[in-house]
Amino acid sequence: MPQQNLASTLFTLTQSYRLIVRDAINATELGLNALHVKCLHIIADTPHCTANDIVNKTQRDKAQIARLIKELLSLALIAKCADENDKRCFILSLTNSGKTLYKTLKQAESTVDTLLCKGLDQAQIDNFLMVANTMINNVNNQK
């Protein structure tokens, strides 16, 4: 497959995925974008999550993550409290509203995963995951 077809296919697939998930959680109405969604995942999946955890996992700059956290706080989707061991550090967690949204998000992602895998057998899915992860590693090792 020529490189331009690969790039076009990846772009179309990721854009389609993002749009379906955004619609499912009413992200547009909430003012959320893909990075907000990624941060919700990180906060939900990381014990004692800090802003620095998000910076490291998203590879975004601290200022951008600080703005994003401020937005999620203003939407009452997350809360922050001082770390017991280091009062300069804040631990981030999902609020009840954030947990509800995250549950909806997980359900939407599961529905999209099912849609994406329609007509594929497990070997094809496993092969896609192996190839995609190899491509991700190739890109990450270039940095």
N, C-alpha and C positions, 0 to 999 in steps of 0.2 A: 504494500500500500504506500503510495507516495506520501511524503511528509505533509504536504498541504492538505491532503485528505484526512490524515490523522489529526492534525490540528483542528480542522473544521469539525470533524466528528466529535472530538473531545469537547470543544467549545459548545457545540449544539447539545450534547448530552448533559454537561454540567449546567448550562443555562436552563434547559428543560427541567432538570431536577430541582434547581433553585426556585423556579417559578411555581412548580407544583407544591413544594413545601411551603413557600411564602403564602400562597393562596390558602392552604390548609390551616395555617395558624393566624390568618389575617395580619400578616406582618406589615403590609402596607398601611393599614389603619393604625397599627401601633408605632409605626415609624422605624421598624426594625429592618436591618439588612443582613446579609450573610455573615458578617463578622459578629453581629450581635448574637445570632443563632449559635455560632461557633463558641462564643464566650459563655453562653448559657450551658452548652455541653461541658465545657471545661470546668465551670464552677460546680455543676452537678456531679461530675465524675472525679473531681480532685479533692481529697480530704484536706481540710485547712487551706483552701485555695486563697492565694494572694494575687495581687495585680501582677507581680513578677512571674508567677506561674503562667498567667495568660500571655504575657510578653514573650516568654520562652517558647510556649507551645504554638503561638501564632506567628512568631518571628516578625512582630510589628513593633514600632517604636513606643516608648513609654508614654509619650504625650498622647498618642492616638488611643492607647488603651485607657489612659486616665479619662479622656473625654467619653469614651464608650462606657466605662463604668459609671461615670456621672449620669449619663443618659439612662442606663439601666436602673440606677438608684432613683432617678426622678420618675421613672415609670413604675416604681415600687415592685420591680421584678426581682431585685436582689437587695440584700442588706449587708452592712459591713460592721464589724466590731473589732476592737483592739485585740491583738494577740496577747494571751496571758503572759507569754515569755518575752515579748518584745512590743512594748506599747507604741512604737513607731510604725509597726506593721499592722495592717488590717486584714482580717479574715473575711472573705466574701462567701455568702450563702444565698440560696434561693429563698425568697419569701413564699408565702402560701400562693400568691398570685403567680409567682415565678414557677413554682412546682406544678401548678395547674397548666400553665403554658408549656412547660417542659414535657409534661405527660402528653399533651396534645401534639407537640412537636414529634415525640418519639412514635406516636401512633401514625402520624402523617408520613414519617420516614419509613416506617414498616410497610405502609400501604404503597408508597412509591417503590420501595425495594421489590415488592411482589409484582408490581406492574412492570418494572424494568426486567425482571427475570422470567416474565411470561414467555413460554415457548422455549426456554433454555433448560437443559438438563444440568444436574449438579456438576458434572465434569466441565461443562462450558463455563459455568459460574466460577468454579475453582480456577480454571485457566485464565479467565478474565482478571480475577483478583491477583493471581500470580504475575501476570503481565503488567497490570496497572501498578502494583507495588514495586516491581522492577523498574518501571519508568520513573516512579516517584523517587526511588533510591538513586537512580541515575542523575536526576535533576539535583537532589540534595547533595550528592557527592561532588557536583560541579562548583559548589559555593566555596 
